[in-house]
């Protein structure tokens, strides 16, 4: 299931790259493979009502984030993903393949609160369990160090192994709210999405255009945002209440009801 999902996504990316490069024959080849691999995925793994033959968090995360469900299947699938996350006590139940996408699959489909709960859980397995155990780097496995402080006797015990830290992409773009609206950050999107458990965030990204900074705080029912955009760069700002604005380079401050 994971291999087939990744084949479809990789083929789609190759098709998009070929389109940008004007290589029409390559685009047609990769587009056909993407469509064929998506159809094969759906035939083999998608059941009625947005369920999958593998009723697992990683399976739903990839299928949702890679666009493998039809429109009427997306919400039931996302609801099932959120249910599985709750059933696990908000501990992480994905490995290298699913971990980068589970918070995306939740927050993109109406379950941002579950994504926050998943991020902030600190019992093993979770992102914050290693932090609670004194880690300053990401481990190869969730329990490279056991709760009693001893080292896991298994073979996979690297203490500096980034893969499971891929959630940082989601942290920067959803909590910090910084993403590229155009390639190379020629245009920026500022759209932090607050959630339960975090009342303020400060985030900065050193883009090729210059430093982008965001600071926001939720307090007493109010959301306040300060953002700094490089000179010569336009940014689209989206506030949690649905307000959207266009700003040029410089520092800007906005507020709304939380």
KATATA-V733195 format. One record per pair of residues at least 4 apart in sequence whose ideal C-beta (glycine too) atoms are under 7 Angstrom apart, sorted by the first residue. I is the first residue (numbers start at 1). J is the second residue. D is the distance in whole Angstrom. If there is no record, write none. Layout:
i=I j=J d=D
i=I j=J d=D
This chain:
i=1 j=5 d=6
i=1 j=45 d=5
i=1 j=54 d=5
i=1 j=59 d=6
i=2 j=6 d=6
i=2 j=58 d=7
i=2 j=62 d=6
i=2 j=97 d=5
i=3 j=7 d=6
i=4 j=8 d=7
i=4 j=37 d=6
i=4 j=40 d=6
i=4 j=41 d=5
i=4 j=44 d=7
i=5 j=9 d=7
i=5 j=41 d=6
i=5 j=62 d=4
i=5 j=63 d=6
i=5 j=66 d=5
i=5 j=68 d=6
i=6 j=10 d=6
i=7 j=11 d=6
i=7 j=37 d=5
i=8 j=12 d=6
i=8 j=34 d=6
i=8 j=37 d=4
i=8 j=38 d=5
i=8 j=41 d=6
i=8 j=66 d=6
i=8 j=68 d=7
i=9 j=13 d=6
i=9 j=66 d=5
i=10 j=14 d=6
i=11 j=15 d=6
i=11 j=30 d=5
i=11 j=33 d=4
i=11 j=34 d=4
i=11 j=37 d=6
i=12 j=16 d=7
i=12 j=34 d=4
i=13 j=17 d=6
i=14 j=18 d=6
i=14 j=30 d=4
i=15 j=19 d=6
i=15 j=27 d=5
i=15 j=30 d=4
i=15 j=31 d=4
i=15 j=34 d=6
i=16 j=20 d=7
i=17 j=21 d=6
i=18 j=23 d=4
i=18 j=26 d=4
i=18 j=27 d=4
i=18 j=30 d=6
i=19 j=27 d=5
i=23 j=27 d=6
i=24 j=28 d=6
i=25 j=29 d=7
i=26 j=30 d=6
i=27 j=31 d=6
i=28 j=32 d=6
i=29 j=33 d=7
i=30 j=34 d=6
i=31 j=35 d=6
i=32 j=36 d=6
i=33 j=37 d=6
i=34 j=38 d=6
i=35 j=39 d=6
i=36 j=40 d=6
i=37 j=41 d=6
i=38 j=42 d=6
i=38 j=68 d=6
i=39 j=43 d=6
i=40 j=44 d=6
i=41 j=45 d=6
i=41 j=68 d=5
i=42 j=46 d=5
i=42 j=68 d=7
i=45 j=52 d=5
i=45 j=53 d=5
i=45 j=54 d=7
i=46 j=52 d=6
i=47 j=51 d=4
i=47 j=52 d=7
i=47 j=53 d=6
i=49 j=76 d=5
i=50 j=69 d=6
i=50 j=73 d=4
i=50 j=74 d=7
i=50 j=76 d=3
i=50 j=77 d=4
i=50 j=80 d=7
i=51 j=55 d=7
i=51 j=80 d=7
i=52 j=59 d=5
i=52 j=60 d=6
i=52 j=63 d=6
i=54 j=59 d=4
i=57 j=61 d=6
i=57 j=81 d=6
i=57 j=84 d=5
i=57 j=85 d=6
i=57 j=93 d=5
i=57 j=94 d=5
i=57 j=98 d=6
i=57 j=102 d=6
i=58 j=62 d=6
i=58 j=94 d=4
i=58 j=95 d=7
i=58 j=97 d=6
i=58 j=98 d=3
i=59 j=63 d=6
i=60 j=64 d=6
i=60 j=77 d=6
i=60 j=80 d=6
i=60 j=81 d=4
i=60 j=105 d=7
i=61 j=65 d=6
i=61 j=81 d=7
i=61 j=94 d=7
i=61 j=98 d=5
i=61 j=101 d=4
i=61 j=102 d=4
i=61 j=105 d=4
i=62 j=66 d=6
i=62 j=98 d=6
i=62 j=101 d=6
i=63 j=68 d=4
i=63 j=69 d=6
i=63 j=77 d=7
i=64 j=69 d=7
i=64 j=74 d=7
i=64 j=77 d=6
i=64 j=78 d=6
i=64 j=81 d=7
i=64 j=105 d=4
i=64 j=109 d=6
i=65 j=101 d=4
i=65 j=104 d=5
i=65 j=105 d=5
i=69 j=73 d=4
i=69 j=74 d=5
i=69 j=77 d=5
i=73 j=77 d=6
i=74 j=78 d=6
i=74 j=109 d=6
i=75 j=79 d=6
i=75 j=109 d=7
i=76 j=80 d=6
i=77 j=81 d=6
i=78 j=82 d=6
i=78 j=105 d=7
i=78 j=109 d=3
i=78 j=110 d=6
i=78 j=111 d=6
i=79 j=83 d=6
i=80 j=84 d=6
i=81 j=85 d=6
i=81 j=105 d=6
i=81 j=106 d=6
i=82 j=86 d=6
i=82 j=106 d=6
i=82 j=111 d=4
i=82 j=114 d=5
i=83 j=87 d=6
i=84 j=88 d=7
i=85 j=90 d=6
i=85 j=106 d=7
i=85 j=114 d=5
i=85 j=118 d=6
i=86 j=114 d=7
i=88 j=93 d=5
i=90 j=117 d=4
i=90 j=118 d=5
i=90 j=121 d=4
i=91 j=121 d=6
i=91 j=123 d=6
i=91 j=125 d=5
i=91 j=126 d=5
i=92 j=99 d=7
i=92 j=118 d=7
i=92 j=125 d=5
i=92 j=126 d=5
i=92 j=127 d=7
i=92 j=142 d=7
i=94 j=98 d=3
i=94 j=99 d=5
i=94 j=102 d=5
i=95 j=99 d=7
i=96 j=163 d=5
i=98 j=102 d=6
i=99 j=164 d=5
i=99 j=166 d=6
i=99 j=167 d=7
i=100 j=166 d=4
i=100 j=169 d=7
i=101 j=105 d=6
i=102 j=106 d=7
i=102 j=118 d=7
i=103 j=107 d=6
i=103 j=115 d=4
i=103 j=118 d=6
i=103 j=119 d=6
i=103 j=167 d=6
i=103 j=170 d=4
i=104 j=108 d=6
i=104 j=170 d=6
i=105 j=109 d=6
i=106 j=111 d=4
i=106 j=112 d=7
i=106 j=114 d=5
i=106 j=115 d=4
i=107 j=111 d=7
i=107 j=112 d=4
i=107 j=115 d=4
i=107 j=174 d=6
i=107 j=193 d=7
i=111 j=115 d=6
i=112 j=116 d=7
i=112 j=193 d=6
i=112 j=195 d=5
i=113 j=117 d=6
i=113 j=195 d=6
i=113 j=196 d=6
i=114 j=118 d=6
i=115 j=119 d=6
i=115 j=195 d=7
i=116 j=120 d=6
i=116 j=195 d=3
i=116 j=196 d=6
i=116 j=197 d=5
i=116 j=198 d=7
i=117 j=121 d=7
i=119 j=127 d=6
i=119 j=167 d=7
i=120 j=128 d=7
i=120 j=197 d=5
i=121 j=126 d=4
i=121 j=128 d=7
i=122 j=126 d=6
i=122 j=128 d=4
i=122 j=129 d=6
i=122 j=132 d=5
i=123 j=129 d=6
i=124 j=129 d=4
i=124 j=142 d=6
i=124 j=143 d=5
i=124 j=147 d=7
i=125 j=129 d=7
i=125 j=142 d=3
i=125 j=143 d=7
i=127 j=167 d=6
i=128 j=132 d=6
i=129 j=133 d=6
i=129 j=142 d=7
i=130 j=135 d=4
i=130 j=139 d=5
i=131 j=135 d=6
i=133 j=145 d=5
i=135 j=139 d=6
i=137 j=159 d=6
i=137 j=160 d=4
i=138 j=161 d=6
i=138 j=162 d=5
i=138 j=164 d=6
i=138 j=165 d=4
i=139 j=144 d=4
i=139 j=158 d=7
i=139 j=159 d=5
i=139 j=161 d=6
i=140 j=144 d=6
i=140 j=156 d=5
i=140 j=157 d=7
i=140 j=158 d=4
i=140 j=161 d=4
i=141 j=152 d=7
i=141 j=156 d=5
i=141 j=157 d=7
i=143 j=152 d=6
i=144 j=152 d=5
i=144 j=157 d=5
i=144 j=158 d=7
i=144 j=159 d=6
i=145 j=149 d=7
i=145 j=151 d=6
i=145 j=152 d=7
i=146 j=150 d=5
i=146 j=152 d=6
i=151 j=157 d=6
i=152 j=157 d=5
i=167 j=171 d=6
i=168 j=172 d=6
i=169 j=173 d=6
i=170 j=174 d=5
i=171 j=175 d=5
i=171 j=176 d=6
i=172 j=176 d=5
i=172 j=178 d=6
i=172 j=203 d=6
i=172 j=205 d=7
i=173 j=178 d=6
i=173 j=179 d=4
i=174 j=193 d=5
i=175 j=192 d=6
i=175 j=198 d=7
i=175 j=201 d=5
i=176 j=192 d=6
i=176 j=201 d=6
i=176 j=203 d=3
i=176 j=214 d=5
i=177 j=190 d=5
i=177 j=191 d=5
i=177 j=192 d=3
i=177 j=214 d=5
i=178 j=190 d=7
i=178 j=203 d=6
i=178 j=205 d=5
i=178 j=212 d=5
i=178 j=214 d=6
i=179 j=189 d=5
i=180 j=185 d=5
i=180 j=188 d=7
i=181 j=187 d=4
i=181 j=188 d=6
i=181 j=189 d=4
i=181 j=236 d=6
i=182 j=186 d=4
i=182 j=187 d=4
i=184 j=208 d=5
i=185 j=207 d=4
i=185 j=208 d=6
i=185 j=209 d=5
i=185 j=233 d=7
i=186 j=209 d=7
i=186 j=233 d=7
i=187 j=233 d=7
i=187 j=234 d=5
i=188 j=212 d=6
i=188 j=229 d=6
i=188 j=233 d=6
i=188 j=235 d=4
i=189 j=235 d=7
i=189 j=236 d=5
i=190 j=214 d=6
i=190 j=227 d=5
i=190 j=235 d=5
i=190 j=237 d=5
i=191 j=238 d=4
i=192 j=201 d=7
i=192 j=214 d=6
i=192 j=216 d=5
i=192 j=225 d=7
i=193 j=240 d=7
i=194 j=198 d=7
i=194 j=218 d=5
i=194 j=223 d=6
i=194 j=240 d=6
i=194 j=258 d=7
i=199 j=217 d=7
i=199 j=218 d=5
i=199 j=219 d=7
i=200 j=216 d=6
i=200 j=217 d=4
i=200 j=218 d=7
i=201 j=216 d=6
i=202 j=215 d=5
i=203 j=214 d=5
i=204 j=211 d=6
i=204 j=212 d=7
i=204 j=213 d=5
i=205 j=212 d=5
i=206 j=211 d=6
i=207 j=212 d=6
i=209 j=230 d=5
i=209 j=233 d=5
i=210 j=230 d=3
i=211 j=230 d=7
i=212 j=228 d=7
i=212 j=229 d=6
i=212 j=230 d=7
i=213 j=227 d=7
i=213 j=228 d=4
i=214 j=227 d=5
i=215 j=226 d=5
i=216 j=223 d=7
i=216 j=224 d=7
i=216 j=225 d=5
i=217 j=224 d=5
i=218 j=223 d=5
i=218 j=258 d=5
i=221 j=257 d=6
i=221 j=258 d=5
i=222 j=255 d=6
i=222 j=257 d=7
i=222 j=258 d=6
i=223 j=239 d=7
i=223 j=240 d=5
i=223 j=255 d=6
i=223 j=256 d=5
i=223 j=258 d=4
i=224 j=255 d=5
i=225 j=239 d=7
i=225 j=253 d=7
i=225 j=254 d=5
i=226 j=251 d=7
i=226 j=253 d=5
i=227 j=237 d=7
i=227 j=252 d=6
i=228 j=251 d=5
i=229 j=233 d=5
i=229 j=235 d=5
i=229 j=247 d=6
i=229 j=249 d=5
i=229 j=250 d=7
i=230 j=249 d=6
i=231 j=249 d=4
i=232 j=249 d=6
i=233 j=249 d=5
i=234 j=246 d=6
i=234 j=248 d=6
i=235 j=247 d=5
i=236 j=244 d=7
i=236 j=246 d=6
i=237 j=244 d=7
i=237 j=245 d=5
i=237 j=247 d=6
i=237 j=254 d=7
i=238 j=244 d=5
i=239 j=243 d=4
i=239 j=254 d=6
i=239 j=256 d=5
i=240 j=256 d=7
i=240 j=258 d=7
i=241 j=256 d=4
i=241 j=257 d=6
i=243 j=256 d=6
i=245 j=254 d=7
i=247 j=252 d=5
